[in-house]
């Protein structure tokens, strides 16, 4: 058995500490299934861009629902997350904005109400009694917009539709409607438009019945009490500089985005108004 010397112990301890330091330097960034659903290449370009810009290894964390991602964020298991305006506002006392993506020249997007391509519906009212696909109960475009539109006419999804279900992803909403599993669906307009570029056969099996007003784009967020920490600041710096770096531009191109900018909470006032329509604070 090799003899263990004092120098060996010190060297081993130093190596262990260095390894621990590298492990601790890995930052965890969470993605909801909405933004990058089933797109491994786009996720990898984003990971590489955040790593290059922050100087840290980046681990992407993905879960099925917004609720799971929000829980990880609030408990401190991830440094930051690409969330949605609705859960951000639900936890606005605990969460703060790191940045907001810019799509087609503005930090806003719309919720689309879609139906099968041959459906004659011209508005939400025409879809009464059908089967409807939602994305996630904590999604603005995939649930809140339609639910609040119905609340404004004294209806609820349970009463208005014969049946509704959650697909846990905007691409899955489009698939459900395209396949005839649902007559209509509530979907992120950014995702639908992005799919039109990469999967035109899928979106051509649907059509847009109505578009919401322009609302704050799904933001990058972190816990408010961690905003001044070095890991979170490095992630924010990397995100805001993305349009100025080669890896960043590659990620933005893969995501069909223009950049990521700083923004104020007032950008999400439209979503907040819809929450109020449902009696939510």
C-alpha positions as CSV (number, residue, x, y, z in Angstrom):
1,X,0.0,0.0,0.0
2,X,1.5,3.4,-1.0
3,X,2.8,5.5,1.9
4,X,0.7,8.6,2.5
5,X,2.9,11.7,3.2
6,X,2.0,15.1,4.5
7,X,2.8,16.6,1.2
8,X,0.5,14.1,-0.5
9,X,-2.3,15.0,1.8
10,X,-1.9,18.7,1.2
11,X,-1.7,18.2,-2.6
12,X,-4.8,16.0,-2.5
13,X,-6.7,18.5,-0.5
14,X,-5.7,21.2,-2.9
15,X,-6.8,19.2,-5.8
16,X,-10.1,18.4,-4.1
17,X,-10.7,22.1,-3.4
18,X,-10.0,23.0,-7.0
19,X,-12.4,20.4,-8.2
20,X,-15.1,21.7,-5.8
21,X,-14.4,25.2,-7.0
22,X,-15.0,24.2,-10.6
23,X,-18.2,22.4,-9.6
24,X,-19.4,25.4,-7.6
25,X,-18.7,27.6,-10.6
26,X,-21.3,25.8,-12.7
27,X,-24.4,28.0,-13.0
28,X,-27.9,26.5,-13.3
29,X,-30.2,28.2,-15.8
30,X,-33.8,26.9,-16.1
31,X,-35.8,26.7,-19.2
32,X,-39.6,26.2,-19.4
33,X,-40.9,23.7,-22.0
34,X,-42.5,26.6,-23.8
35,X,-39.5,28.5,-25.3
36,X,-37.4,25.6,-26.5
37,X,-39.7,22.7,-26.6
38,X,-38.0,19.8,-28.4
39,X,-35.3,22.0,-29.9
40,X,-32.0,20.6,-28.6
41,X,-29.8,22.5,-31.0
42,X,-31.2,25.9,-30.0
43,X,-30.9,25.0,-26.3
44,X,-27.2,24.1,-26.9
45,X,-26.4,27.3,-28.7
46,X,-28.0,29.2,-25.8
47,X,-26.0,27.3,-23.2
48,X,-22.8,27.9,-25.1
49,X,-23.6,31.7,-25.4
50,X,-24.3,32.1,-21.7
51,X,-21.2,30.1,-20.8
52,X,-19.0,32.2,-23.1
53,X,-20.5,35.5,-21.8
54,X,-20.5,34.6,-18.1
55,X,-17.2,32.8,-17.9
56,X,-18.9,29.9,-16.1
57,X,-20.0,26.4,-17.1
58,X,-23.8,26.5,-17.6
59,X,-26.2,23.6,-16.8
60,X,-29.6,23.9,-18.4
61,X,-32.4,22.7,-16.2
62,X,-35.7,21.7,-17.9
63,X,-38.9,20.6,-16.4
64,X,-42.4,19.8,-17.7
65,X,-44.3,22.7,-16.3
66,X,-43.9,26.4,-15.3
67,X,-44.8,25.5,-11.7
68,X,-41.9,23.1,-11.4
69,X,-39.4,25.7,-12.8
70,X,-40.8,28.4,-10.6
71,X,-40.4,26.2,-7.6
72,X,-36.8,25.5,-8.4
73,X,-36.2,29.2,-8.8
74,X,-37.8,30.2,-5.5
75,X,-36.1,27.5,-3.5
76,X,-32.7,28.6,-4.9
77,X,-31.9,25.4,-6.9
78,X,-31.2,27.4,-10.0
79,X,-29.6,30.8,-10.4
80,X,-32.0,32.1,-13.0
81,X,-34.8,31.1,-15.4
82,X,-36.4,32.0,-18.7
83,X,-39.9,32.2,-17.4
84,X,-43.2,33.7,-18.5
85,X,-44.8,37.1,-17.6
86,X,-47.6,35.4,-15.7
87,X,-45.6,33.4,-13.2
88,X,-43.2,36.3,-12.9
89,X,-46.1,38.5,-11.8
90,X,-47.5,35.8,-9.6
91,X,-44.3,35.9,-7.6
92,X,-43.2,39.5,-8.3
93,X,-42.4,40.1,-4.6
94,X,-39.7,37.4,-4.8
95,X,-38.6,37.7,-8.4
96,X,-36.8,40.4,-10.5
97,X,-36.1,40.9,-14.2
98,X,-32.7,40.0,-15.6
99,X,-33.6,40.9,-19.1
100,X,-36.3,40.6,-21.8
101,X,-35.9,39.1,-25.3
102,X,-36.6,41.3,-28.3
103,X,-38.6,39.7,-31.1
104,X,-39.2,41.4,-34.4
105,X,-37.9,44.7,-33.0
106,X,-39.8,44.9,-29.7
107,X,-39.9,43.1,-26.3
108,X,-43.4,42.0,-26.8
109,X,-45.5,39.2,-28.3
110,X,-49.1,38.1,-28.7
111,X,-51.2,35.2,-27.7
112,X,-52.8,33.5,-30.7
113,X,-56.1,31.7,-30.7
114,X,-55.8,29.0,-33.4
115,X,-58.2,26.5,-34.9
116,X,-57.9,23.7,-37.5
117,X,-57.1,25.1,-41.0
118,X,-60.6,24.5,-42.4
119,X,-62.6,25.7,-39.3
120,X,-65.0,28.5,-40.1
121,X,-64.6,30.3,-36.7
122,X,-63.9,34.0,-36.9
123,X,-63.7,34.8,-33.2
124,X,-63.5,33.1,-29.7
125,X,-67.3,33.3,-29.6
126,X,-67.6,30.9,-32.5
127,X,-65.6,28.2,-30.7
128,X,-68.2,27.7,-27.9
129,X,-68.8,24.0,-27.2
130,X,-65.6,22.7,-28.8
131,X,-62.6,21.0,-27.4
132,X,-59.8,23.4,-26.6
133,X,-56.1,22.9,-26.0
134,X,-54.2,25.0,-23.4
135,X,-50.5,25.0,-22.9
136,X,-49.9,25.4,-19.1
137,X,-52.1,26.7,-16.3
138,X,-49.3,29.3,-15.5
139,X,-48.8,30.4,-19.1
140,X,-49.9,33.9,-20.1
141,X,-50.5,33.2,-23.8
142,X,-51.3,29.5,-23.3
143,X,-54.0,30.0,-20.7
144,X,-54.4,33.4,-19.0
145,X,-55.3,35.4,-22.2
146,X,-58.2,33.1,-23.2
147,X,-59.4,32.7,-19.6
148,X,-59.5,36.4,-19.1
149,X,-61.2,37.0,-22.5
150,X,-63.9,34.6,-21.3
151,X,-64.1,36.2,-17.9
152,X,-64.8,39.5,-19.7
153,X,-68.0,38.0,-21.1
154,X,-69.0,36.3,-17.9
155,X,-67.7,32.8,-18.9
156,X,-65.1,30.3,-17.8
157,X,-63.2,27.7,-19.8
158,X,-65.1,24.9,-18.1
159,X,-68.5,26.3,-19.1
160,X,-67.6,27.7,-22.5
161,X,-65.8,24.7,-23.9
162,X,-67.1,21.1,-24.0
163,X,-63.7,20.1,-22.8
164,X,-60.3,21.5,-22.4
165,X,-56.9,20.0,-21.6
166,X,-53.2,21.1,-21.1
167,X,-50.5,19.9,-23.5
168,X,-47.5,21.2,-21.5
169,X,-45.9,23.0,-24.4
170,X,-46.9,25.5,-27.1
171,X,-45.7,23.2,-29.9
172,X,-47.9,20.5,-28.5
173,X,-50.9,22.9,-28.6
174,X,-50.3,23.4,-32.4
175,X,-49.9,19.6,-32.8
176,X,-53.1,18.9,-31.0
177,X,-55.1,21.3,-33.1
178,X,-53.3,20.2,-36.4
179,X,-54.2,16.6,-35.6
180,X,-57.8,17.3,-34.8
181,X,-57.4,16.4,-31.1
182,X,-58.8,19.8,-30.3
183,X,-60.9,22.2,-32.4
184,X,-58.9,25.2,-31.0
185,X,-56.0,26.2,-28.9
186,X,-54.3,29.0,-27.1
187,X,-50.7,29.4,-28.2
188,X,-47.7,31.7,-27.9
189,X,-47.6,33.8,-31.1
190,X,-43.8,33.8,-31.1
191,X,-43.7,30.0,-31.0
192,X,-46.3,29.7,-33.7
193,X,-44.4,32.1,-36.0
194,X,-41.1,30.4,-35.2
195,X,-42.7,27.0,-36.1
196,X,-44.0,28.5,-39.3
197,X,-40.4,28.9,-40.3
198,X,-39.1,25.5,-39.3
199,X,-42.2,23.3,-39.5
200,X,-44.5,24.9,-42.0
201,X,-46.5,21.7,-42.6
202,X,-47.5,21.8,-39.0
203,X,-48.7,25.4,-38.8
204,X,-50.4,25.1,-42.2
205,X,-52.7,22.6,-40.7
206,X,-53.9,25.4,-38.3
207,X,-54.9,29.0,-38.8
208,X,-55.0,32.0,-36.5
209,X,-58.5,33.0,-35.5
210,X,-57.6,35.9,-33.2
211,X,-54.5,37.7,-31.8
212,X,-54.3,39.4,-28.4
213,X,-52.9,42.8,-27.7
214,X,-49.1,43.1,-27.6
215,X,-47.8,41.9,-24.1
216,X,-44.5,41.7,-22.4
217,X,-42.3,38.9,-23.8
218,X,-41.4,36.0,-21.5
219,X,-38.6,37.3,-19.3
220,X,-35.4,36.1,-17.8
221,X,-35.7,36.3,-14.1
222,X,-33.9,35.6,-10.8
223,X,-34.7,35.7,-7.2
224,X,-34.8,39.3,-6.0
225,X,-32.5,38.7,-3.1
226,X,-29.9,37.2,-5.4
227,X,-29.8,40.0,-8.0
228,X,-26.5,41.4,-6.6
229,X,-24.8,38.0,-6.3
230,X,-21.8,37.4,-8.6
231,X,-23.4,34.4,-10.4
232,X,-26.6,36.2,-11.2
233,X,-24.8,39.3,-12.3
234,X,-22.6,37.3,-14.6
235,X,-25.7,35.7,-16.2
236,X,-27.4,39.0,-16.6
237,X,-24.3,40.5,-18.2
238,X,-24.0,37.6,-20.6
239,X,-27.6,37.9,-21.6
240,X,-27.6,41.6,-22.2
241,X,-24.4,41.4,-24.3
242,X,-25.6,38.5,-26.4
243,X,-26.2,40.5,-29.6
244,X,-22.6,41.7,-29.4
245,X,-20.9,38.3,-29.3
246,X,-20.5,35.6,-31.9
247,X,-21.9,32.8,-29.7
248,X,-24.6,35.2,-28.6
249,X,-25.7,36.0,-32.1
250,X,-25.7,32.3,-33.0
251,X,-28.1,31.7,-30.1
252,X,-30.3,34.6,-31.0
253,X,-30.4,33.4,-34.6
254,X,-31.4,29.9,-33.5
255,X,-34.1,31.3,-31.3
256,X,-35.3,33.8,-34.0
257,X,-34.7,36.7,-31.6
258,X,-33.0,40.1,-32.0
259,X,-31.4,40.5,-28.6
260,X,-32.1,40.7,-24.9
261,X,-32.6,44.1,-23.2
262,X,-33.1,45.5,-19.7
263,X,-36.7,46.3,-18.9
264,X,-39.0,47.7,-16.2
265,X,-41.9,45.7,-14.6
266,X,-44.3,48.1,-16.2
267,X,-43.8,46.2,-19.4
268,X,-46.0,43.5,-17.9
269,X,-48.9,45.8,-17.0
270,X,-51.1,44.3,-19.7
271,X,-50.7,40.8,-18.2
272,X,-51.3,42.2,-14.7
273,X,-54.6,43.7,-16.0
274,X,-55.7,40.3,-17.3
275,X,-54.9,38.7,-13.9
276,X,-57.1,41.3,-12.3
277,X,-59.9,40.3,-14.7
278,X,-59.7,36.9,-13.0
279,X,-59.7,38.4,-9.5
280,X,-56.0,37.7,-9.0
281,X,-53.9,40.3,-7.2
